Amino acid sequence: MKKIYYLKTCNTCMRILKELNPSSEFLLQDIKETPITVKQLEEMHNLSGNYEALFSKRAKLYKEMDLKNQSLEERDYKQYILEHYTFLKRPVIINNNTIFIGNSKKTIEAAKIAM
C-alpha cells in the first residue's frame, strides 16, 4: 500500500506534498474531509509500533485540553486520534511496509529516498 495522510489546510503538509511529488501509485487522503478509520489507524500502529508516535503533541487541542499534564496511555492516544483529526501527526506517509510520520526534515528526506 502506498498512501499519504495529510491535511489540505495545513501549509506544511501542502509544501511537503509538493516537495515529494508522489507518483500516481500513492493514494492521498485529506484527514479532515475523510476521517481515518479504526482499521487505518491500526494499520499505521502496526507499522509504527505505538500510537504515541502517531500522536501530535503540537496540536492546539492538546494544549487547550491540558493533556500534557495527564498521563496518557496507548489507548488514550488511539482514542484522541480517532476523535479529532488534529491529533494525528502529519503527514503520515506509508510506502509498502515503511511508515514516515511527521514533518521533520530527517523524516521527509528519508521518505524522499524511499519513494
Biopython code that builds the backbone (N, CA, C, O; Angstrom):
import numpy as np
from Bio.PDB.StructureBuilder import StructureBuilder

atoms = [
    (1, "MET", "N", (0.839, -1.180, 0.000)),
    (1, "MET", "CA", (0.000, 0.000, 0.000)),
    (1, "MET", "C", (0.884, 1.244, 0.000)),
    (1, "MET", "O", (1.897, 1.310, 0.697)),
    (2, "LYS", "N", (0.481, 2.208, -0.786)),
    (2, "LYS", "CA", (1.176, 3.488, -0.837)),
    (2, "LYS", "C", (0.135, 4.571, -0.571)),
    (2, "LYS", "O", (-0.776, 4.790, -1.369)),
    (3, "LYS", "N", (0.292, 5.236, 0.559)),
    (3, "LYS", "CA", (-0.732, 6.197, 0.970)),
    (3, "LYS", "C", (-0.121, 7.344, 1.744)),
    (3, "LYS", "O", (0.867, 7.175, 2.458)),
    (4, "ILE", "N", (-0.724, 8.517, 1.592)),
    (4, "ILE", "CA", (-0.291, 9.686, 2.359)),
    (4, "ILE", "C", (-1.521, 10.292, 3.028)),
    (4, "ILE", "O", (-2.489, 10.676, 2.371)),
    (5, "TYR", "N", (-1.451, 10.364, 4.348)),
    (5, "TYR", "CA", (-2.487, 11.038, 5.128)),
    (5, "TYR", "C", (-1.982, 12.452, 5.396)),
    (5, "TYR", "O", (-0.879, 12.644, 5.907)),
    (6, "TYR", "N", (-2.791, 13.422, 5.049)),
    (6, "TYR", "CA", (-2.368, 14.813, 5.181)),
    (6, "TYR", "C", (-3.574, 15.685, 5.475)),
    (6, "TYR", "O", (-4.704, 15.206, 5.562)),
    (7, "LEU", "N", (-3.311, 16.969, 5.625)),
    (7, "LEU", "CA", (-4.377, 17.937, 5.853)),
    (7, "LEU", "C", (-4.236, 19.037, 4.804)),
    (7, "LEU", "O", (-3.224, 19.735, 4.748)),
    (8, "LYS", "N", (-5.264, 19.177, 3.980)),
    (8, "LYS", "CA", (-5.230, 20.132, 2.871)),
    (8, "LYS", "C", (-5.078, 21.573, 3.357)),
    (8, "LYS", "O", (-4.524, 22.412, 2.646)),
    (9, "THR", "N", (-5.564, 21.861, 4.559)),
    (9, "THR", "CA", (-5.492, 23.230, 5.084)),
    (9, "THR", "C", (-4.183, 23.514, 5.817)),
    (9, "THR", "O", (-3.991, 24.606, 6.352)),
    (10, "CYS", "N", (-3.293, 22.540, 5.839)),
    (10, "CYS", "CA", (-2.001, 22.702, 6.513)),
    (10, "CYS", "C", (-0.943, 23.080, 5.474)),
    (10, "CYS", "O", (-0.647, 22.307, 4.563)),
    (11, "ASN", "N", (-0.386, 24.266, 5.625)),
    (11, "ASN", "CA", (0.624, 24.743, 4.672)),
    (11, "ASN", "C", (1.844, 23.824, 4.650)),
    (11, "ASN", "O", (2.415, 23.575, 3.588)),
    (12, "THR", "N", (2.238, 23.328, 5.803)),
    (12, "THR", "CA", (3.403, 22.443, 5.870)),
    (12, "THR", "C", (3.135, 21.152, 5.094)),
    (12, "THR", "O", (3.989, 20.704, 4.329)),
    (13, "CYS", "N", (1.959, 20.553, 5.284)),
    (13, "CYS", "CA", (1.607, 19.335, 4.543)),
    (13, "CYS", "C", (1.628, 19.593, 3.036)),
    (13, "CYS", "O", (2.147, 18.783, 2.268)),
    (14, "MET", "N", (1.070, 20.704, 2.628)),
    (14, "MET", "CA", (0.999, 21.013, 1.200)),
    (14, "MET", "C", (2.395, 21.253, 0.623)),
    (14, "MET", "O", (2.681, 20.842, -0.501)),
    (15, "ARG", "N", (3.254, 21.909, 1.383)),
    (15, "ARG", "CA", (4.636, 22.143, 0.937)),
    (15, "ARG", "C", (5.366, 20.809, 0.776)),
    (15, "ARG", "O", (6.080, 20.594, -0.204)),
    (16, "ILE", "N", (5.177, 19.922, 1.746)),
    (16, "ILE", "CA", (5.835, 18.613, 1.711)),
    (16, "ILE", "C", (5.314, 17.780, 0.537)),
    (16, "ILE", "O", (6.099, 17.124, -0.148)),
    (17, "LEU", "N", (4.019, 17.801, 0.302)),
    (17, "LEU", "CA", (3.459, 17.063, -0.842)),
    (17, "LEU", "C", (4.051, 17.568, -2.151)),
    (17, "LEU", "O", (4.390, 16.781, -3.034)),
    (18, "LYS", "N", (4.169, 18.862, -2.264)),
    (18, "LYS", "CA", (4.747, 19.458, -3.473)),
    (18, "LYS", "C", (6.211, 19.018, -3.627)),
    (18, "LYS", "O", (6.667, 18.692, -4.723)),
    (19, "GLU", "N", (6.921, 19.020, -2.514)),
    (19, "GLU", "CA", (8.334, 18.626, -2.498)),
    (19, "GLU", "C", (8.498, 17.139, -2.853)),
    (19, "GLU", "O", (9.389, 16.773, -3.619)),
    (20, "LEU", "N", (7.635, 16.294, -2.293)),
    (20, "LEU", "CA", (7.722, 14.855, -2.542)),
    (20, "LEU", "C", (7.241, 14.473, -3.940)),
    (20, "LEU", "O", (7.755, 13.537, -4.553)),
    (21, "ASN", "N", (6.259, 15.203, -4.427)),
    (21, "ASN", "CA", (5.669, 14.937, -5.733)),
    (21, "ASN", "C", (5.395, 13.433, -5.909)),
    (21, "ASN", "O", (5.976, 12.787, -6.781)),
    (22, "PRO", "N", (4.505, 12.890, -5.073)),
    (22, "PRO", "CA", (4.263, 11.447, -5.100)),
    (22, "PRO", "C", (3.682, 10.970, -6.431)),
    (22, "PRO", "O", (2.908, 11.677, -7.077)),
    (23, "SER", "N", (4.066, 9.772, -6.820)),
    (23, "SER", "CA", (3.561, 9.199, -8.067)),
    (23, "SER", "C", (2.067, 8.898, -7.921)),
    (23, "SER", "O", (1.505, 8.966, -6.829)),
    (24, "SER", "N", (1.459, 8.571, -9.026)),
    (24, "SER", "CA", (0.025, 8.271, -9.019)),
    (24, "SER", "C", (-0.277, 6.960, -8.275)),
    (24, "SER", "O", (-1.439, 6.646, -8.015)),
    (25, "GLU", "N", (0.770, 6.202, -7.936)),
    (25, "GLU", "CA", (0.568, 4.978, -7.151)),
    (25, "GLU", "C", (0.094, 5.296, -5.737)),
    (25, "GLU", "O", (-0.531, 4.464, -5.080)),
    (26, "PHE", "N", (0.396, 6.504, -5.277)),
    (26, "PHE", "CA", (0.049, 6.903, -3.913)),
    (26, "PHE", "C", (-1.384, 7.400, -3.842)),
    (26, "PHE", "O", (-1.812, 8.224, -4.651)),
    (27, "LEU", "N", (-2.115, 6.890, -2.867)),
    (27, "LEU", "CA", (-3.441, 7.403, -2.553)),
    (27, "LEU", "C", (-3.260, 8.548, -1.564)),
    (27, "LEU", "O", (-2.515, 8.409, -0.594)),
    (28, "LEU", "N", (-3.916, 9.659, -1.789)),
    (28, "LEU", "CA", (-3.846, 10.801, -0.881)),
    (28, "LEU", "C", (-5.170, 10.898, -0.130)),
    (28, "LEU", "O", (-6.243, 10.839, -0.730)),
    (29, "GLN", "N", (-5.082, 11.047, 1.187)),
    (29, "GLN", "CA", (-6.298, 11.167, 1.990)),
    (29, "GLN", "C", (-6.212, 12.397, 2.878)),
    (29, "GLN", "O", (-5.387, 12.468, 3.789)),
    (30, "ASP", "N", (-7.079, 13.364, 2.598)),
    (30, "ASP", "CA", (-7.208, 14.547, 3.453)),
    (30, "ASP", "C", (-8.005, 14.108, 4.676)),
    (30, "ASP", "O", (-9.187, 13.783, 4.570)),
    (31, "ILE", "N", (-7.357, 14.098, 5.828)),
    (31, "ILE", "CA", (-7.978, 13.528, 7.025)),
    (31, "ILE", "C", (-9.110, 14.373, 7.594)),
    (31, "ILE", "O", (-9.851, 13.913, 8.463)),
    (32, "LYS", "N", (-9.247, 15.595, 7.115)),
    (32, "LYS", "CA", (-10.383, 16.407, 7.554)),
    (32, "LYS", "C", (-11.621, 16.049, 6.727)),
    (32, "LYS", "O", (-12.723, 15.930, 7.264)),
    (33, "GLU", "N", (-11.431, 15.883, 5.433)),
    (33, "GLU", "CA", (-12.546, 15.520, 4.546)),
    (33, "GLU", "C", (-12.946, 14.055, 4.707)),
    (33, "GLU", "O", (-14.130, 13.719, 4.687)),
    (34, "THR", "N", (-11.949, 13.192, 4.868)),
    (34, "THR", "CA", (-12.193, 11.763, 5.015)),
    (34, "THR", "C", (-11.470, 11.291, 6.269)),
    (34, "THR", "O", (-10.299, 10.917, 6.215)),
    (35, "PRO", "N", (-12.171, 11.309, 7.398)),
    (35, "PRO", "CA", (-11.519, 10.917, 8.664)),
    (35, "PRO", "C", (-10.936, 9.511, 8.596)),
    (35, "PRO", "O", (-11.449, 8.637, 7.898)),
    (36, "ILE", "N", (-9.852, 9.317, 9.340)),
    (36, "ILE", "CA", (-9.240, 7.995, 9.354)),
    (36, "ILE", "C", (-10.133, 7.030, 10.121)),
    (36, "ILE", "O", (-10.814, 7.401, 11.077)),
    (37, "THR", "N", (-10.108, 5.807, 9.679)),
    (37, "THR", "CA", (-10.931, 4.773, 10.298)),
    (37, "THR", "C", (-10.109, 4.031, 11.359)),
    (37, "THR", "O", (-8.888, 4.175, 11.435)),
    (38, "VAL", "N", (-10.790, 3.256, 12.151)),
    (38, "VAL", "CA", (-10.108, 2.428, 13.157)),
    (38, "VAL", "C", (-9.122, 1.500, 12.443)),
    (38, "VAL", "O", (-7.983, 1.341, 12.884)),
    (39, "LYS", "N", (-9.561, 0.890, 11.345)),
    (39, "LYS", "CA", (-8.714, -0.039, 10.597)),
    (39, "LYS", "C", (-7.454, 0.676, 10.081)),
    (39, "LYS", "O", (-6.350, 0.141, 10.193)),
    (40, "GLN", "N", (-7.616, 1.873, 9.522)),
    (40, "GLN", "CA", (-6.463, 2.619, 9.011)),
    (40, "GLN", "C", (-5.496, 2.960, 10.143)),
    (40, "GLN", "O", (-4.282, 2.833, 9.988)),
    (41, "LEU", "N", (-6.037, 3.391, 11.272)),
    (41, "LEU", "CA", (-5.181, 3.736, 12.403)),
    (41, "LEU", "C", (-4.451, 2.501, 12.923)),
    (41, "LEU", "O", (-3.283, 2.582, 13.304)),
    (42, "GLU", "N", (-5.123, 1.382, 12.938)),
    (42, "GLU", "CA", (-4.477, 0.145, 13.384)),
    (42, "GLU", "C", (-3.370, -0.282, 12.416)),
    (42, "GLU", "O", (-2.347, -0.819, 12.841)),
    (43, "GLU", "N", (-3.573, -0.045, 11.120)),
    (43, "GLU", "CA", (-2.512, -0.328, 10.137)),
    (43, "GLU", "C", (-1.298, 0.552, 10.404)),
    (43, "GLU", "O", (-0.161, 0.082, 10.363)),
    (44, "MET", "N", (-1.544, 1.834, 10.678)),
    (44, "MET", "CA", (-0.444, 2.758, 10.997)),
    (44, "MET", "C", (0.265, 2.304, 12.271)),
    (44, "MET", "O", (1.492, 2.348, 12.364)),
    (45, "HIS", "N", (-0.524, 1.872, 13.242)),
    (45, "HIS", "CA", (0.032, 1.403, 14.518)),
    (45, "HIS", "C", (0.927, 0.180, 14.306)),
    (45, "HIS", "O", (2.001, 0.082, 14.899)),
    (46, "ASN", "N", (0.480, -0.752, 13.458)),
    (46, "ASN", "CA", (1.274, -1.945, 13.178)),
    (46, "ASN", "C", (2.627, -1.593, 12.576)),
    (46, "ASN", "O", (3.622, -2.262, 12.854)),
    (47, "LEU", "N", (2.673, -0.549, 11.755)),
    (47, "LEU", "CA", (3.927, -0.138, 11.122)),
    (47, "LEU", "C", (4.802, 0.706, 12.055)),
    (47, "LEU", "O", (6.029, 0.616, 12.012)),
    (48, "SER", "N", (4.169, 1.518, 12.892)),
    (48, "SER", "CA", (4.937, 2.435, 13.748)),
    (48, "SER", "C", (5.313, 1.834, 15.093)),
    (48, "SER", "O", (6.304, 2.238, 15.701)),
    (49, "GLY", "N", (4.527, 0.870, 15.559)),
    (49, "GLY", "CA", (4.834, 0.230, 16.831)),
    (49, "GLY", "C", (4.059, 0.776, 18.009)),
    (49, "GLY", "O", (3.887, 0.074, 19.006)),
    (50, "ASN", "N", (3.584, 2.017, 17.924)),
    (50, "ASN", "CA", (2.757, 2.552, 19.011)),
    (50, "ASN", "C", (1.945, 3.756, 18.543)),
    (50, "ASN", "O", (2.251, 4.383, 17.528)),
    (51, "TYR", "N", (0.916, 4.053, 19.303)),
    (51, "TYR", "CA", (0.037, 5.175, 18.957)),
    (51, "TYR", "C", (0.667, 6.519, 19.318)),
    (51, "TYR", "O", (0.390, 7.530, 18.673)),
    (52, "GLU", "N", (1.499, 6.531, 20.330)),
    (52, "GLU", "CA", (2.120, 7.789, 20.740)),
    (52, "GLU", "C", (2.963, 8.383, 19.608)),
    (52, "GLU", "O", (3.021, 9.604, 19.457)),
    (53, "ALA", "N", (3.612, 7.536, 18.816)),
    (53, "ALA", "CA", (4.415, 8.013, 17.691)),
    (53, "ALA", "C", (3.549, 8.721, 16.651)),
    (53, "ALA", "O", (4.030, 9.586, 15.919)),
    (54, "LEU", "N", (2.278, 8.353, 16.590)),
    (54, "LEU", "CA", (1.344, 8.942, 15.629)),
    (54, "LEU", "C", (0.633, 10.179, 16.178)),
    (54, "LEU", "O", (-0.068, 10.873, 15.441)),
    (55, "PHE", "N", (0.811, 10.447, 17.439)),
    (55, "PHE", "CA", (0.072, 11.498, 18.147)),
    (55, "PHE", "C", (0.836, 12.822, 18.110)),
    (55, "PHE", "O", (2.027, 12.874, 18.416)),
    (56, "SER", "N", (0.138, 13.880, 17.736)),
    (56, "SER", "CA", (0.751, 15.206, 17.673)),
    (56, "SER", "C", (0.583, 15.954, 18.991)),
    (56, "SER", "O", (-0.528, 16.278, 19.408)),
    (57, "LYS", "N", (1.705, 16.214, 19.625)),
    (57, "LYS", "CA", (1.675, 16.999, 20.861)),
    (57, "LYS", "C", (1.766, 18.495, 20.566)),
    (57, "LYS", "O", (1.822, 19.314, 21.483)),
    (58, "ARG", "N", (1.780, 18.839, 19.288)),
    (58, "ARG", "CA", (1.775, 20.243, 18.868)),
    (58, "ARG", "C", (0.367, 20.750, 18.576)),
    (58, "ARG", "O", (0.162, 21.940, 18.337)),
    (59, "ALA", "N", (-0.588, 19.844, 18.598)),
    (59, "ALA", "CA", (-1.969, 20.204, 18.280)),
    (59, "ALA", "C", (-2.499, 21.240, 19.274)),
    (59, "ALA", "O", (-2.239, 21.171, 20.475)),
    (60, "LYS", "N", (-3.234, 22.179, 18.743)),
    (60, "LYS", "CA", (-3.825, 23.228, 19.573)),
    (60, "LYS", "C", (-4.709, 22.623, 20.672)),
    (60, "LYS", "O", (-4.686, 23.072, 21.818)),
    (61, "LEU", "N", (-5.482, 21.605, 20.307)),
    (61, "LEU", "CA", (-6.359, 20.949, 21.281)),
    (61, "LEU", "C", (-5.577, 20.271, 22.404)),
    (61, "LEU", "O", (-6.070, 20.155, 23.526)),
    (62, "TYR", "N", (-4.363, 19.826, 22.102)),
    (62, "TYR", "CA", (-3.520, 19.189, 23.116)),
    (62, "TYR", "C", (-3.268, 20.174, 24.254)),
    (62, "TYR", "O", (-3.342, 19.818, 25.430)),
    (63, "LYS", "N", (-2.972, 21.413, 23.884)),
    (63, "LYS", "CA", (-2.728, 22.464, 24.883)),
    (63, "LYS", "C", (-4.039, 22.884, 25.550)),
    (63, "LYS", "O", (-4.106, 23.035, 26.770)),
    (64, "GLU", "N", (-5.074, 23.070, 24.738)),
    (64, "GLU", "CA", (-6.368, 23.514, 25.264)),
    (64, "GLU", "C", (-6.962, 22.520, 26.257)),
    (64, "GLU", "O", (-7.579, 22.914, 27.247)),
    (65, "MET", "N", (-6.775, 21.242, 25.991)),
    (65, "MET", "CA", (-7.334, 20.203, 26.865)),
    (65, "MET", "C", (-6.383, 19.849, 28.011)),
    (65, "MET", "O", (-6.670, 18.970, 28.824)),
    (66, "ASP", "N", (-5.249, 20.549, 28.061)),
    (66, "ASP", "CA", (-4.229, 20.345, 29.104)),
    (66, "ASP", "C", (-3.806, 18.876, 29.208)),
    (66, "ASP", "O", (-3.643, 18.336, 30.302)),
    (67, "LEU", "N", (-3.633, 18.246, 28.044)),
    (67, "LEU", "CA", (-3.282, 16.827, 28.021)),
    (67, "LEU", "C", (-1.849, 16.571, 28.460)),
    (67, "LEU", "O", (-1.518, 15.460, 28.873)),
    (68, "LYS", "N", (-0.993, 17.590, 28.374)),
    (68, "LYS", "CA", (0.404, 17.374, 28.767)),
    (68, "LYS", "C", (0.534, 17.106, 30.267)),
    (68, "LYS", "O", (1.524, 16.526, 30.713)),
    (69, "ASN", "N", (-0.454, 17.523, 31.031)),
    (69, "ASN", "CA", (-0.436, 17.296, 32.476)),
    (69, "ASN", "C", (-1.205, 16.039, 32.884)),
    (69, "ASN", "O", (-1.458, 15.811, 34.067)),
    (70, "GLN", "N", (-1.567, 15.237, 31.902)),
    (70, "GLN", "CA", (-2.251, 13.977, 32.179)),
    (70, "GLN", "C", (-1.333, 12.836, 31.740)),
    (70, "GLN", "O", (-0.554, 12.983, 30.799)),
    (71, "SER", "N", (-1.430, 11.727, 32.414)),
    (71, "SER", "CA", (-0.613, 10.583, 31.991)),
    (71, "SER", "C", (-1.432, 9.751, 31.008)),
    (71, "SER", "O", (-2.320, 8.989, 31.392)),
    (72, "LEU", "N", (-1.105, 9.922, 29.733)),
    (72, "LEU", "CA", (-1.837, 9.254, 28.672)),
    (72, "LEU", "C", (-1.235, 7.883, 28.392)),
    (72, "LEU", "O", (-0.019, 7.701, 28.451)),
    (73, "GLU", "N", (-2.090, 6.935, 28.090)),
    (73, "GLU", "CA", (-1.664, 5.588, 27.737)),
    (73, "GLU", "C", (-1.960, 5.360, 26.262)),
    (73, "GLU", "O", (-2.600, 6.190, 25.616)),
    (74, "GLU", "N", (-1.496, 4.244, 25.737)),
    (74, "GLU", "CA", (-1.682, 3.935, 24.317)),
    (74, "GLU", "C", (-3.145, 4.041, 23.890)),
    (74, "GLU", "O", (-3.447, 4.601, 22.836)),
    (75, "ARG", "N", (-4.051, 3.503, 24.706)),
    (75, "ARG", "CA", (-5.478, 3.548, 24.335)),
    (75, "ARG", "C", (-5.992, 4.984, 24.282)),
    (75, "ARG", "O", (-6.886, 5.296, 23.494)),
    (76, "ASP", "N", (-5.421, 5.873, 25.132)),
    (76, "ASP", "CA", (-5.821, 7.280, 25.120)),
    (76, "ASP", "C", (-5.375, 7.948, 23.819)),
    (76, "ASP", "O", (-6.140, 8.677, 23.188)),
    (77, "TYR", "N", (-4.126, 7.687, 23.429)),
    (77, "TYR", "CA", (-3.620, 8.266, 22.174)),
    (77, "TYR", "C", (-4.489, 7.819, 21.003)),
    (77, "TYR", "O", (-4.854, 8.626, 20.148)),
    (78, "LYS", "N", (-4.817, 6.534, 20.970)),
    (78, "LYS", "CA", (-5.657, 5.999, 19.895)),
    (78, "LYS", "C", (-7.013, 6.700, 19.885)),
    (78, "LYS", "O", (-7.486, 7.133, 18.834)),
    (79, "GLN", "N", (-7.627, 6.809, 21.044)),
    (79, "GLN", "CA", (-8.950, 7.424, 21.147)),
    (79, "GLN", "C", (-8.943, 8.882, 20.683)),
    (79, "GLN", "O", (-9.822, 9.303, 19.931)),
    (80, "TYR", "N", (-7.952, 9.644, 21.134)),
    (80, "TYR", "CA", (-7.871, 11.055, 20.735)),
    (80, "TYR", "C", (-7.665, 11.205, 19.231)),
    (80, "TYR", "O", (-8.271, 12.076, 18.607)),
    (81, "ILE", "N", (-6.817, 10.365, 18.646)),
    (81, "ILE", "CA", (-6.578, 10.448, 17.201)),
    (81, "ILE", "C", (-7.868, 10.153, 16.442)),
    (81, "ILE", "O", (-8.161, 10.805, 15.439)),
    (82, "LEU", "N", (-8.635, 9.184, 16.910)),
    (82, "LEU", "CA", (-9.886, 8.849, 16.236)),
    (82, "LEU", "C", (-10.962, 9.916, 16.449)),
    (82, "LEU", "O", (-11.822, 10.117, 15.591)),
    (83, "GLU", "N", (-10.910, 10.592, 17.588)),
    (83, "GLU", "CA", (-11.915, 11.617, 17.889)),
    (83, "GLU", "C", (-11.723, 12.884, 17.071)),
    (83, "GLU", "O", (-12.699, 13.506, 16.650)),
    (84, "HIS", "N", (-10.466, 13.274, 16.840)),
    (84, "HIS", "CA", (-10.232, 14.531, 16.131)),
    (84, "HIS", "C", (-8.971, 14.448, 15.285)),
    (84, "HIS", "O", (-7.900, 14.083, 15.770)),
    (85, "TYR", "N", (-9.118, 14.794, 14.015)),
    (85, "TYR", "CA", (-8.014, 14.684, 13.055)),
    (85, "TYR", "C", (-6.763, 15.447, 13.467)),
    (85, "TYR", "O", (-5.656, 15.076, 13.076)),
    (86, "THR", "N", (-6.923, 16.497, 14.245)),
    (86, "THR", "CA", (-5.775, 17.336, 14.594)),
    (86, "THR", "C", (-4.739, 16.596, 15.443)),
    (86, "THR", "O", (-3.585, 17.018, 15.522)),
    (87, "PHE", "N", (-5.146, 15.497, 16.075)),
    (87, "PHE", "CA", (-4.216, 14.758, 16.922)),
    (87, "PHE", "C", (-3.302, 13.810, 16.140)),
    (87, "PHE", "O", (-2.374, 13.245, 16.720)),
    (88, "LEU", "N", (-3.540, 13.626, 14.851)),
    (88, "LEU", "CA", (-2.642, 12.789, 14.049)),
    (88, "LEU", "C", (-1.459, 13.634, 13.596)),
    (88, "LEU", "O", (-1.632, 14.684, 12.978)),
    (89, "LYS", "N", (-0.272, 13.170, 13.907)),
    (89, "LYS", "CA", (0.940, 13.856, 13.466)),
    (89, "LYS", "C", (0.992, 13.749, 11.944)),
    (89, "LYS", "O", (0.836, 12.661, 11.389)),
    (90, "ARG", "N", (1.209, 14.866, 11.280)),
    (90, "ARG", "CA", (1.116, 14.892, 9.819)),
    (90, "ARG", "C", (2.398, 15.383, 9.172)),
    (90, "ARG", "O", (3.189, 16.115, 9.767)),
    (91, "PRO", "N", (2.573, 14.949, 7.920)),
    (91, "PRO", "CA", (1.845, 13.903, 7.209)),
    (91, "PRO", "C", (2.299, 12.526, 7.658)),
    (91, "PRO", "O", (3.358, 12.362, 8.265)),
    (92, "VAL", "N", (1.468, 11.540, 7.343)),
    (92, "VAL", "CA", (1.849, 10.136, 7.548)),
    (92, "VAL", "C", (1.963, 9.546, 6.148)),
    (92, "VAL", "O", (1.003, 9.520, 5.379)),
    (93, "ILE", "N", (3.157, 9.078, 5.847)),
    (93, "ILE", "CA", (3.440, 8.524, 4.523)),
    (93, "ILE", "C", (3.700, 7.029, 4.686)),
    (93, "ILE", "O", (4.584, 6.611, 5.433)),
    (94, "ILE", "N", (2.916, 6.245, 3.976)),
    (94, "ILE", "CA", (3.103, 4.789, 4.011)),
    (94, "ILE", "C", (3.531, 4.351, 2.614)),
    (94, "ILE", "O", (2.830, 4.560, 1.624)),
    (95, "ASN", "N", (4.698, 3.742, 2.575)),
    (95, "ASN", "CA", (5.233, 3.225, 1.316)),
    (95, "ASN", "C", (5.484, 1.736, 1.522)),
    (95, "ASN", "O", (6.528, 1.327, 2.031)),
    (96, "ASN", "N", (4.500, 0.937, 1.114)),
    (96, "ASN", "CA", (4.506, -0.506, 1.341)),
    (96, "ASN", "C", (4.578, -0.803, 2.830)),
    (96, "ASN", "O", (3.598, -0.555, 3.532)),
    (97, "ASN", "N", (5.673, -1.316, 3.345)),
    (97, "ASN", "CA", (5.747, -1.654, 4.765)),
    (97, "ASN", "C", (6.570, -0.658, 5.568)),
    (97, "ASN", "O", (7.010, -0.965, 6.675)),
    (98, "THR", "N", (6.779, 0.521, 5.022)),
    (98, "THR", "CA", (7.549, 1.555, 5.712)),
    (98, "THR", "C", (6.648, 2.747, 5.979)),
    (98, "THR", "O", (5.874, 3.165, 5.117)),
    (99, "ILE", "N", (6.758, 3.291, 7.190)),
    (99, "ILE", "CA", (5.942, 4.449, 7.562)),
    (99, "ILE", "C", (6.853, 5.616, 7.937)),
    (99, "ILE", "O", (7.874, 5.442, 8.601)),
    (100, "PHE", "N", (6.461, 6.793, 7.500)),
    (100, "PHE", "CA", (7.156, 8.029, 7.834)),
    (100, "PHE", "C", (6.133, 8.947, 8.484)),
    (100, "PHE", "O", (5.092, 9.247, 7.898)),
    (101, "ILE", "N", (6.435, 9.389, 9.696)),
    (101, "ILE", "CA", (5.458, 10.149, 10.474)),
    (101, "ILE", "C", (6.005, 11.534, 10.793)),
    (101, "ILE", "O", (7.096, 11.668, 11.348)),
    (102, "GLY", "N", (5.241, 12.560, 10.438)),
    (102, "GLY", "CA", (5.601, 13.913, 10.816)),
    (102, "GLY", "C", (6.337, 14.663, 9.731)),
    (102, "GLY", "O", (6.552, 14.165, 8.626)),
    (103, "ASN", "N", (6.717, 15.884, 10.086)),
    (103, "ASN", "CA", (7.274, 16.783, 9.085)),
    (103, "ASN", "C", (8.719, 17.201, 9.346)),
    (103, "ASN", "O", (9.182, 18.205, 8.803)),
    (104, "SER", "N", (9.427, 16.445, 10.164)),
    (104, "SER", "CA", (10.827, 16.801, 10.400)),
    (104, "SER", "C", (11.614, 16.625, 9.101)),
    (104, "SER", "O", (11.283, 15.789, 8.260)),
    (105, "LYS", "N", (12.639, 17.417, 8.964)),
    (105, "LYS", "CA", (13.463, 17.383, 7.764)),
    (105, "LYS", "C", (14.023, 15.973, 7.528)),
    (105, "LYS", "O", (14.035, 15.476, 6.401)),
    (106, "LYS", "N", (14.480, 15.350, 8.601)),
    (106, "LYS", "CA", (15.053, 13.998, 8.527)),
    (106, "LYS", "C", (14.015, 12.994, 8.013)),
    (106, "LYS", "O", (14.323, 12.156, 7.165)),
    (107, "THR", "N", (12.804, 13.081, 8.522)),
    (107, "THR", "CA", (11.723, 12.173, 8.119)),
    (107, "THR", "C", (11.385, 12.355, 6.646)),
    (107, "THR", "O", (11.234, 11.380, 5.910)),
    (108, "ILE", "N", (11.269, 13.598, 6.226)),
    (108, "ILE", "CA", (10.900, 13.882, 4.826)),
    (108, "ILE", "C", (12.002, 13.457, 3.872)),
    (108, "ILE", "O", (11.718, 12.938, 2.792)),
    (109, "GLU", "N", (13.255, 13.668, 4.253)),
    (109, "GLU", "CA", (14.377, 13.224, 3.421)),
    (109, "GLU", "C", (14.366, 11.702, 3.277)),
    (109, "GLU", "O", (14.587, 11.180, 2.185)),
    (110, "ALA", "N", (14.112, 10.996, 4.371)),
    (110, "ALA", "CA", (14.044, 9.532, 4.320)),
    (110, "ALA", "C", (12.884, 9.086, 3.424)),
    (110, "ALA", "O", (13.023, 8.122, 2.672)),
    (111, "ALA", "N", (11.748, 9.774, 3.498)),
    (111, "ALA", "CA", (10.593, 9.438, 2.670)),
    (111, "ALA", "C", (10.910, 9.651, 1.190)),
    (111, "ALA", "O", (10.507, 8.859, 0.339)),
    (112, "LYS", "N", (11.634, 10.729, 0.896)),
    (112, "LYS", "CA", (12.027, 11.017, -0.491)),
    (112, "LYS", "C", (12.863, 9.876, -1.062)),
    (112, "LYS", "O", (12.631, 9.419, -2.181)),
    (113, "ILE", "N", (13.830, 9.429, -0.280)),
    (113, "ILE", "CA", (14.722, 8.351, -0.714)),
    (113, "ILE", "C", (13.923, 7.074, -0.965)),
    (113, "ILE", "O", (14.181, 6.353, -1.930)),
    (114, "ALA", "N", (12.958, 6.800, -0.098)),
    (114, "ALA", "CA", (12.154, 5.579, -0.204)),
    (114, "ALA", "C", (11.172, 5.597, -1.369)),
    (114, "ALA", "O", (10.718, 4.546, -1.822)),
    (115, "MET", "N", (10.853, 6.769, -1.843)),
    (115, "MET", "CA", (9.868, 6.870, -2.914)),
    (115, "MET", "C", (10.539, 6.547, -4.237)),
    (115, "MET", "O", (9.888, 6.571, -5.282)),
]
sb = StructureBuilder()
sb.init_structure("model")
sb.init_model(0)
sb.init_chain("A")
sb.init_seg("    ")
for serial, (resi, resn, name, xyz) in enumerate(atoms, 1):
    if name == "N":
        sb.init_residue(resn, " ", resi, " ")
    sb.init_atom(name, np.array(xyz, "f"), 0.0, 1.0, " ", f" {name:<3s}", serial, name[0])
structure = sb.get_structure()
